[in-house]
């Protein structure tokens, strides 16, 4: 899971949605005996918030400590997730799935990447990561939190298209916690 923790997610309503969704996903992962890694991105880079584990509920207390702010290095979060999922896929234990929670407004590109399509442009780098997700057949779910899109573009929807993934808009959903359970159940049935 890749989580946007940038300044654009600063609104209390968005923070509470993210925490609620993360908590619901952790419980869902426990119930289905999946493995979870949570990566957050903000500032100039991304970091692993919850390392790969089959018991993510032991990390629930970390959700209250999530802070948001700064710029949006979305491509960095996606690149780190792709790296982890490619390694997990080699083990053959689980089907790799990436879930992105973001408002889709990247404003920091990658300065150093193994991906030859990366140019340091925030939007183009995110879209290059989308192509890499498709090339590596990583099942992708994009959960959007924002209807207002930068320069008239919906980067999250473009990312879903390029990655051959699914796109869900939860901005207007009253209780996204319940919606996330339905989304995960639906997606598991497809796999």
N, C-alpha and C positions, 0 to 999 in steps of 0.2 A: 504494500500500500504506500502511495506517495501522497503526502499532505502539504498543501500550500499553507505556510505560516507567515506569509509576507504581510506588509502593512495594509494591503487592500482587504485583508481578511480581518482587520482590526475591529470591525463592528461587533458589539457584544452578541447580537443575534447570530452572526456567522460563527463566532467562536463556540457558542453553545451548541449550534448545529453540528459542528465538527466534532466536539467532544462527545455528543450524544451518538453520532454515527460511529465514531471510533469504538466507543463502549459496546455498541450493538454488534459491530463486526467482530470484536474480540470474543464476545459471548458466542457468536455464530461459529467462529473458528474453533472454539473449544468444543462446542456441541458436535461439530462435524469432523473433529480430529484432523484439522488442516494444520498447516504451518504458516506462520505470519512473520513478516518483517515490516516495520513501519519506518519510512524515511520522510523527514520533514525538510522543506527548503524555504530559506529566507536569507536576506542579506546578499552575499555573493556566492553562497555554496549550499550544499545539502548535507544532512547528517542522519545517521541511523538513530532513531529514537527508541525503537524496540528491536533488538537483534533477532535474527531468525530463531523462532522457537515454536514448539508445539503446545506450549502452555502460556499463551500471552496474557491470561488473566492475572498472572503474578505481576504484571506491569501496569495494571489498571490505575494505581496511584500516580503513575507518571502523567496521566491525562490531565490531572489538575495543575500540573506544573508547566504545561505547554504555554509558551509565550509567543506572541506574534509581533511582527514589525519589520521594517526594512523593505528592501527591494524583492523582486520575484525571479529567482534563478530556476525557473521551471525545468529547463533543459538539463540542468545539473541533477535535479531530483530524478528525472526520468532516466538519465544516463546511469546513475548509481543503481536504480532499480533494475534496469536491463542487465547490468553486470551481475547482480545478485541472482536474478532469475535464470540467466544463462548457466550459471554455476549450479543452481538447484536442479535445472532441467537435465544436466549431465548425470545426476544421481538417479534419475528416473523414478523417484519416489512419489512425486506429486506432479500434477499438471500446473505449469506456471500461469499465474494470473496476476495482472497488474490492475490495481484500482487507484485512480487518481481523483483526489478531492481538491478542487480548485475553482477559482473564478475565471481562470483562463486569460490572465493579463501578464504574460512574461515581459520583463524589462531588463533582464541580464542574460547575455549570451555566454557561451562556453569559450574560454580562452585556450584551453588545452584539452584535446579530445582525441581518442583513437578513431573516431568516425570522420572519414574524409569529406563528408558533406557539410560538416560544421564549419561556420564562417565567423562566429562571434556575434551573429545577429540574433537577438532574443527569439523572435517569431520563427525565423528560418531554422534555428537550431532545434526548437521544439518540434517542428514539422519533420526534420531529419530524424529525430528520435522516434517519431511516429512510423516513419518508413522502416526503421530498424526493428521496431516492435513487430511489424508485419513480416519482415524478412525472417525473423527468429520464431515466428508463429507463437508469439506470446499473447494469450487471450487478454484483451484490454477492455476495461470498463472506465468510462469517464463520467464523473459526477460533477455537474456544474452548479455553481452557487450564484450566478450573476446573469441578469438579462441584458444589462448595458454592456455592449461589447466595444472594445477599443477599435477606433477607426472603422466602425461598421462591420468588423470581422468577428466571427465566433471561433476563436482559436481552439477551444475545447472540441467543438464539433468537427473542425478540420482535422484535429489530431485523431479523433475517433475514426473518421473516414480513412485517413492514411494508414492507421494501424489495423484496419479491418475490425475495429472494436465497436463497442456499444456506447451510446451517449444517453445520459439521463439528466434532466434539468430538475433540480430539487429546490430552486429558489422559492417557489410559491407553495410548496408542500407544507402543510401545517405541522405534521409530525414526521420528519424525515427518518427518525429512528425506526419507525414501523415500516416505512417504505424501503429502507435498506434491507431488512429481512426478506421482504418480498422480492426485491431485485436479486439478492444472492440466491434465494431458492430457485427463482426462474433461471438464472445463469447456470447454476449447478445442473439443472435438468437438461440444459442444452449440451453441456459438456458430456 
